[in-house]
Amino acid sequence: MITKAHINMLDTTVNLLIVWHSRTTASQQLAFSAHQGAKKVLEQLQSHTRIGVNCIPAEQATAPQLLAADAFLFCAPENLASLSGEMKAFFDQHYYALLNQINGRPYGMIISAGTDGQGAAKQVQRICTGWRLQLVQPPLIVLTGADTAESIWAPKQLSPEQLHQAEELGGVLAAQLTLALD
């Protein structure tokens, strides 16, 4: 749960940062759906002027952007029972630079995977535990059913239900940020 202690009350703008990596567009679609869900909830709650939602590729994320975020959503594919290399590189690049500077902030995660997803989810949880972030909801693991070389590398088209699940998670994080401001 987000608390006022996590938000600098002199600055009434808070930020949800969605960081994603995708090779086959599945995680990108999920990140963009979560972004839309956050924006919809903020519109419904009439809080869009007080909360910013940013969605950026992992390779473009900077330490100042991460430090400015009040909550995070990490979206990545699972490759060979682990995080994709680019998402792991994102965590490797920023882990020690941010250690003990983002403690207590909430986060969520979305993992796109062919048939499992648990390995990547556990890896993100271990990293975020080290950062002392607080998981808002259980990991959302979206399975594509890809289990052959051709289907694994093929561009993905996710179902409306899969995209809706990501939209809901983005909305939950945005709603919690709104509640923390009240």
Secondary structure, DSSP 4 states (H G I P E B T S, - for coil): ---GGGS-TTS--EEEEEEE--SSSHHHHHHHHHHHHHHHHHHHTT-TTTEEEEEEEGGG--HHHHHH-SEEEEEEEEETTEE-HHHHHHHHHHHHHHTTTSTT-EEEEEEEESS--HHHHHHHHHHHHHTT-EE-S--EEEE----SHHHHHSPP---HHHHHHHHHHHHHHHHHHHHHH-
